[in-house]
Amino acid sequence: MNKLYIIGGSPRCGKTAILNEVLKLQPMIGVSSDAIRAGVRYLNRNNRINESEDMVEDVLPWEMMIGLIQRYDHLNIPVIVEGAVFTPARVNSLQLKNLKPHVCFVGFSSDTFIDQVIEHGKQVKDWVHANIEEHGGENNVRETMKDLQAKSIRLKAEAEEYGYQFFEADRISFNEYKDEVVKYLLG
């Protein structure tokens, strides 16, 4: 039986890096919900669809991920997916015929991690960098990260409730953390 690997969790916790590392070690299909979300945003921004922010950021990407997963399940092709749209309750609701799910969630709880994200964002041109540049400082990013921190803490509790493994990105160095998650997924 082939596997469906799922990495859910908070933004900035290395989901994409983990997905890419797994793909180096075990070739298969890899899909990020971020790519789907970007496409949905593009359609909404260009008036191809007219949806609320919640639909664009969460519901439509989740529904599209379900469609992809069901197709790979039908074909019995191994796949790894990642994204913030994956929650323990949603993953638990998946009905698969051929693929065996192997799931983990990632997040953070410390304020130190928020500081690290901001420092990293000052050097790497990503959404954190853009937000600092556009809003003239790091307060907006810090507020966003505090919200994500609270969501991450709730996600950890939900993962434990459903019996899924949860990894904290702020517990050890990033490379050790990434290796630990990859080993868990492929183990």
Secondary structure as UniProt FT lines:
FT   STRAND          3..9
FT   TURN            11..12
FT   HELIX           15..25
FT   STRAND          29..32
FT   HELIX           33..45
FT   TURN            46..47
FT   HELIX           53..54
FT   HELIX           55..59
FT   HELIX           60..75
FT   STRAND          79..83
FT   TURN            84..85
FT   HELIX           88..93
FT   STRAND          100..107
FT   HELIX           111..123
FT   HELIX           127..135
FT   HELIX           139..162
FT   STRAND          165..168
FT   TURN            169..170
FT   HELIX           174..186
//
